[in-house]
Amino acid sequence: MAKQKHYIFNQLTQSFEVLETSRSRRFFRALLIFLAVLGIAFVFAILLFTFFRSPKEMMQARELRVLLEADPIPTSMRRSGFSDAGRYEALYGYRNSAQVVKAARKLDVIASQLYNQSVSYDELFVMAHNKSDMLAHIPAIIPLKMTELKYVSSNFGHRPDPIYKVTKFHNGMDFTAPLGTEVYASGDGVVSDVERNEWGYGNMVTIDHGFGYKTRYAHLQKYAVRKGQKVKRGQLVGFVGKTGKTTGVHLHYEVLKNGQPVNPINFLFNDLTPDEYNRILELSTLPTQTMD
């Protein structure tokens, strides 16, 4: 393909002439375009990370709430200042009083914010130190091997009942896996109950993790623990089955806090990447039907 030529009109000769562009000029033109694109990308990145949290940041915030039962300091409190009524009266009456007062106020606000942040870190350190034992007991993993997990057939919330065909509240998550798949304790604790039923939850194991937390593992083919037995996170407690009121082979998994069911998805942070967590969170809003 022939090289495209550019022309310019010469007013002296009243004719068009070929516009000669040097290599250096073309290089600098390309460099300017590259820098412009890079600058725009940088601005977009700054805006993105300023106003939106990344999946990793959302996961860290979720872990903080679950592990330490604490919420991050609100932005309003983190940036709060103080009342400066009468604080700067001695600085007025001079030629540059306005600038001096403005600078002093900014320094005091920064000092106040640093103090709030310091107190936050101190409180977090104490909570982490006092709750080191809790970290081992709190439910924190998927009770199945990820390689054995086929899919999450139902999530926490209102779902159609497969037997009664009415909308009911589903207290846990249903994990579909092959019959006989090993089921593991999601945290340290004591087996508080072992049940064998023909209906309802079927064969079920309940573990008391302390600190107000319990987990339930239902519809088991059989269980591998006894009531009163101490268990560790990752220890075998039973096998996936189809016992009780169910339409298919799966594990029904529940997390209870002070006797009330809570969404188990908030306690799967040890096994899920941020992308996997967001995907399951998205699936939890879809109108699925439970298997029990």
C-alpha positions as CSV (number, residue, x, y, z in Angstrom):
1,M,0.0,0.0,0.0
2,A,1.4,3.4,-1.0
3,K,2.3,5.8,1.7
4,Q,-0.3,8.4,2.2
5,K,0.9,11.9,1.5
6,H,-0.3,15.2,3.1
7,Y,-0.4,18.5,1.2
8,I,-0.3,22.1,2.2
9,F,-1.2,25.2,0.2
10,N,1.7,27.6,-0.5
11,Q,0.3,31.1,-0.8
12,L,3.5,32.4,-2.4
13,T,3.6,29.9,-5.2
14,Q,-0.2,29.5,-5.3
15,S,0.1,25.8,-5.4
16,F,-0.2,22.7,-3.2
17,E,3.1,21.2,-1.9
18,V,3.8,17.9,-0.2
19,L,4.0,18.4,3.6
20,E,7.2,16.8,4.8
21,T,7.1,15.4,8.4
22,S,10.3,14.5,10.0
23,R,10.7,11.3,12.1
24,S,11.4,13.3,15.2
25,R,8.1,15.3,14.7
26,R,6.2,12.1,14.2
27,F,7.8,10.6,17.3
28,F,6.9,13.6,19.5
29,R,3.3,13.6,18.1
30,A,2.9,9.9,19.1
31,L,4.5,10.6,22.5
32,L,2.0,13.4,23.2
33,I,-0.9,11.1,22.2
34,F,0.4,8.3,24.5
35,L,0.9,10.7,27.4
36,A,-2.6,12.1,26.9
37,V,-4.1,8.6,27.0
38,L,-2.0,7.7,30.0
39,G,-3.2,10.9,31.8
40,I,-6.9,10.1,31.1
41,A,-6.4,6.6,32.4
42,F,-4.7,7.8,35.5
43,V,-7.6,10.3,36.3
44,F,-10.2,7.5,35.8
45,A,-8.2,5.2,38.1
46,I,-8.1,7.9,40.8
47,L,-11.8,8.5,40.5
48,L,-12.5,4.7,40.6
49,F,-10.5,4.0,43.7
50,T,-11.7,7.1,45.5
51,F,-15.5,6.5,45.1
52,F,-15.7,2.7,44.7
53,R,-14.3,-0.1,46.8
54,S,-12.5,-3.0,45.1
55,P,-13.6,-6.6,45.7
56,K,-10.6,-7.1,48.0
57,E,-11.5,-4.1,50.1
58,M,-15.1,-5.3,50.4
59,M,-13.9,-8.7,51.5
60,Q,-11.6,-7.2,54.1
61,A,-14.4,-5.0,55.5
62,R,-16.7,-8.1,55.6
63,E,-14.0,-10.1,57.5
64,L,-13.5,-7.3,60.0
65,R,-17.2,-7.2,60.8
66,V,-17.5,-11.0,61.1
67,L,-14.3,-11.8,62.9
68,L,-14.3,-8.9,65.4
69,E,-18.0,-8.0,65.3
70,A,-17.0,-4.4,64.7
71,D,-17.8,-1.9,61.9
72,P,-15.1,0.4,60.5
73,I,-15.2,4.0,61.8
74,P,-17.8,6.0,59.8
75,T,-16.3,8.5,57.5
76,S,-18.2,11.3,59.2
77,M,-16.6,10.4,62.6
78,R,-13.2,9.8,61.0
79,R,-13.2,13.3,59.5
80,S,-15.0,15.0,62.4
81,G,-13.4,18.1,63.9
82,F,-14.4,20.0,67.0
83,S,-16.0,23.2,68.2
84,D,-13.6,26.2,67.7
85,A,-15.8,28.8,69.5
86,G,-13.4,31.3,71.1
87,R,-10.4,29.1,70.4
88,Y,-8.6,31.5,68.1
89,E,-9.5,34.9,69.7
90,A,-5.9,35.6,70.5
91,L,-4.9,35.3,66.9
92,Y,-7.2,38.1,65.7
93,G,-6.2,41.8,65.4
94,Y,-3.2,41.3,63.2
95,R,-2.6,42.1,59.5
96,N,-2.7,38.4,58.5
97,S,-5.1,37.1,61.1
98,A,-7.5,35.5,58.6
99,Q,-4.7,33.4,57.1
100,V,-3.2,32.5,60.5
101,V,-6.6,31.4,61.9
102,K,-7.3,29.4,58.8
103,A,-4.0,27.6,59.1
104,A,-4.4,27.0,62.8
105,R,-7.9,25.6,62.3
106,K,-6.6,23.2,59.6
107,L,-3.8,21.9,61.9
108,D,-6.2,21.4,64.8
109,V,-8.7,19.4,62.5
110,I,-5.8,17.2,61.3
111,A,-4.7,16.6,64.9
112,S,-8.2,15.7,65.9
113,Q,-8.5,13.2,62.9
114,L,-5.2,11.6,63.8
115,Y,-6.4,11.2,67.4
116,N,-9.6,9.5,66.2
117,Q,-7.7,7.2,63.9
118,S,-5.2,6.3,66.7
119,V,-8.0,5.5,69.1
120,S,-9.6,3.3,66.4
121,Y,-6.3,1.3,65.9
122,D,-5.9,0.9,69.7
123,E,-9.5,-0.5,70.0
124,L,-8.9,-2.8,67.1
125,F,-5.6,-4.1,68.6
126,V,-7.4,-4.8,71.9
127,M,-10.3,-6.6,70.2
128,A,-7.9,-8.7,68.1
129,H,-5.8,-9.6,71.2
130,N,-8.9,-10.5,73.3
131,K,-10.6,-12.5,70.5
132,S,-7.7,-14.6,69.3
133,D,-9.5,-17.7,70.6
134,M,-12.7,-16.6,68.9
135,L,-10.9,-16.6,65.5
136,A,-10.4,-20.4,65.8
137,H,-14.0,-21.1,66.8
138,I,-16.0,-18.8,64.5
139,P,-17.4,-20.6,61.4
140,A,-15.1,-19.6,58.6
141,I,-14.9,-22.2,55.8
142,I,-17.1,-24.0,53.3
143,P,-18.0,-27.3,54.9
144,L,-17.1,-29.2,51.7
145,K,-14.0,-29.4,49.5
146,M,-14.3,-26.9,46.7
147,T,-13.4,-29.7,44.3
148,E,-16.4,-31.7,45.4
149,L,-18.9,-28.8,45.3
150,K,-21.0,-28.9,42.2
151,Y,-23.0,-25.7,42.8
152,V,-25.0,-23.8,45.4
153,S,-28.5,-25.0,44.8
154,S,-30.2,-22.5,47.1
155,N,-29.1,-19.5,49.3
156,F,-30.3,-17.8,52.4
157,G,-33.7,-16.1,52.3
158,H,-37.2,-16.6,51.0
159,R,-37.5,-19.4,48.5
160,P,-40.2,-21.7,47.1
161,D,-40.6,-24.9,49.1
162,P,-40.1,-28.0,46.8
163,I,-42.7,-30.1,48.7
164,Y,-45.4,-27.6,49.8
165,K,-45.0,-25.3,46.8
166,V,-45.2,-22.2,48.9
167,T,-42.7,-19.4,49.6
168,K,-40.9,-20.1,52.9
169,F,-37.8,-18.7,54.5
170,H,-34.7,-20.8,53.9
171,N,-32.5,-20.6,57.0
172,G,-29.2,-21.7,55.3
173,M,-27.4,-22.6,52.1
174,D,-27.8,-25.8,50.1
175,F,-24.6,-27.2,48.7
176,T,-25.0,-29.9,46.0
177,A,-22.3,-32.6,45.9
178,P,-22.0,-36.3,45.2
179,L,-23.5,-38.7,47.7
180,G,-21.0,-39.6,50.4
181,T,-19.0,-36.4,50.0
182,E,-17.1,-35.6,53.3
183,V,-18.6,-32.8,55.4
184,Y,-16.2,-30.8,57.6
185,A,-16.7,-28.6,60.7
186,S,-16.4,-24.9,59.8
187,G,-14.9,-24.0,63.1
188,D,-13.7,-25.3,66.5
189,G,-16.4,-26.3,68.9
190,V,-18.4,-29.0,70.7
191,V,-21.0,-31.3,69.1
192,S,-24.1,-30.2,70.9
193,D,-26.6,-32.5,69.1
194,V,-26.7,-35.4,66.8
195,E,-30.1,-36.3,65.3
196,R,-31.5,-39.1,63.2
197,N,-34.9,-38.2,61.7
198,E,-37.0,-39.7,58.9
199,W,-38.4,-36.2,58.0
200,G,-37.3,-32.6,58.4
201,Y,-33.5,-32.2,58.5
202,G,-32.9,-35.9,58.5
203,N,-29.6,-36.9,59.9
204,M,-28.1,-33.7,61.3
205,V,-25.1,-32.6,63.4
206,T,-25.2,-29.3,65.4
207,I,-21.9,-27.8,66.6
208,D,-21.7,-25.2,69.4
209,H,-18.7,-22.9,68.6
210,G,-19.2,-20.7,71.6
211,F,-19.3,-16.9,71.4
212,G,-23.0,-17.3,70.5
213,Y,-22.4,-19.2,67.3
214,K,-23.7,-22.6,66.2
215,T,-23.7,-24.5,62.9
216,R,-26.0,-27.2,61.5
217,Y,-25.2,-29.8,58.9
218,A,-28.4,-31.5,57.7
219,H,-29.6,-34.3,55.4
220,L,-26.4,-36.3,56.1
221,Q,-26.0,-39.8,54.8
222,K,-24.4,-40.6,58.1
223,Y,-22.4,-38.7,60.7
224,A,-18.9,-39.3,62.0
225,V,-19.1,-37.6,65.5
226,R,-20.9,-38.1,68.7
227,K,-22.7,-35.7,71.1
228,G,-20.3,-33.9,73.4
229,Q,-17.3,-34.5,71.2
230,K,-14.8,-31.7,70.7
231,V,-14.0,-30.9,67.1
232,K,-11.6,-28.7,65.2
233,R,-12.1,-26.6,62.1
234,G,-11.8,-28.9,59.1
235,Q,-12.5,-32.1,61.0
236,L,-14.8,-34.7,59.4
237,V,-18.4,-34.6,60.9
238,G,-20.4,-36.5,58.4
239,F,-21.2,-37.3,54.7
240,V,-23.5,-35.7,52.2
241,G,-26.8,-37.6,51.9
242,K,-30.5,-37.4,51.1
243,T,-32.2,-38.1,54.4
244,G,-35.2,-36.3,55.8
245,K,-37.4,-33.9,53.8
246,T,-35.4,-33.3,50.6
247,T,-35.7,-33.7,46.8
248,G,-32.1,-34.4,46.1
249,V,-28.6,-35.2,47.4
250,H,-27.2,-32.1,49.1
251,L,-25.9,-30.6,52.3
252,H,-28.1,-28.0,54.1
253,Y,-25.7,-25.7,56.1
254,E,-26.8,-23.2,58.7
255,V,-25.1,-20.6,60.9
256,L,-26.8,-19.3,64.0
257,K,-25.9,-16.3,66.1
258,N,-27.5,-16.2,69.5
259,G,-30.1,-18.6,68.3
260,Q,-31.1,-16.7,65.2
261,P,-30.1,-17.9,61.6
262,V,-27.8,-15.6,59.8
263,N,-26.6,-15.7,56.2
264,P,-23.8,-18.3,55.9
265,I,-22.3,-16.5,52.9
266,N,-20.8,-13.9,55.4
267,F,-18.8,-16.7,57.0
268,L,-17.1,-18.2,53.9
269,F,-14.2,-15.8,53.6
270,N,-11.4,-18.4,54.2
271,D,-12.3,-20.3,51.0
272,L,-13.6,-17.7,48.6
273,T,-11.8,-15.2,46.5
274,P,-13.4,-11.7,46.2
275,D,-14.7,-12.6,42.7
276,E,-16.1,-16.0,44.0
277,Y,-17.8,-14.2,46.9
278,N,-19.4,-11.6,44.7
279,R,-20.6,-14.3,42.3
280,I,-22.3,-16.3,45.1
281,L,-23.7,-13.0,46.5
282,E,-25.2,-12.3,43.1
283,L,-26.7,-15.8,42.9
284,S,-28.2,-15.4,46.3
285,T,-30.6,-12.8,44.9
286,L,-31.9,-15.1,42.1
287,P,-35.4,-16.8,42.5
288,T,-34.2,-20.4,43.1
289,Q,-36.0,-23.2,44.9
290,T,-34.7,-25.1,47.9
291,M,-34.1,-28.8,48.0
292,D,-35.5,-29.3,51.5
